[in-house]
Amino acid sequence: NDELFQKFAKPLDTMSLFASIIVWIVVINAVVIISLVTALTMKTREHEIGILLSMGVSKFKVVSQLFTELAIVAVIGFSLAVLSGSMMAKGIGQAVLDYQLANTETDDDGYYYYDDTYFTEITQEDMMSEYEVSVNPVIIGEIYLMGMGVVLVSILIPSYMIMRFNPKKILTNTY
C-alpha cells in the first residue's frame, strides 16, 4: 500500500524540506546575531574582564563563564521553543492533512483498490484513524544539541577578543 502512503506523504515531505531550509537559515542567523551581541557585551564588560584577568583568573575561565551565561539563556529559550512547537505541531499537521484530503481523488464509493496480497482495500477513514502527529524525543534532543553547538560556535569570536585582552592596558584606559 505504498502508493497511497506516498500520495499522502508528499505534502509532508515538501513541508519537511522547507522546514529544513528554514532551520539552517535560523542557525546561521543565530550564530551571527549571538556573536555580534556577545561581542558588544564584551565591550561593555571590558573593565570587569580586566579586573578578573589582573586578579589571576585564567582567560579560559572567563570564556567558560561567558559560555555558561549564554548556555543558561539558550536552554530556557529552547525549552520555550519545544513547548510551543509541540503544541503547534498537531494543529499544523492536521491542517496539512485536511488540505491533502480535500485535494484527493477517490473512487465513487470512497475505496482504494489494490491487487496486493496483504491489503485488498483501504478507506481514507481507516488511514486517517491511524494518522498522528507527534514530536519525537530524539528530535528534541537534537534541538538542544544543535542549540548548544550554535552557542559554542557563536562564542568563538568574543573569546578571541578576550584572548587578546591585556589587563594592564584595560585598567589604565580612562573612559
Secondary structure, DSSP 8 states (H G I E B T S, - for coil): -HHHHHHHHHHHHHHHHHHHHHHHHHHHHHHHHHHHHHHHHHHHTHHHHHHHHHTT--HHHHHHHHHHHHHHHHHHHHHHHHHHHHHHHHHHHHHHHHHHHHT----TTSEEE---SS-SEEEHHHHHHH------HHHHHHHHHHHHHHHHHHTHHHHHHHHT--HHHHHH---
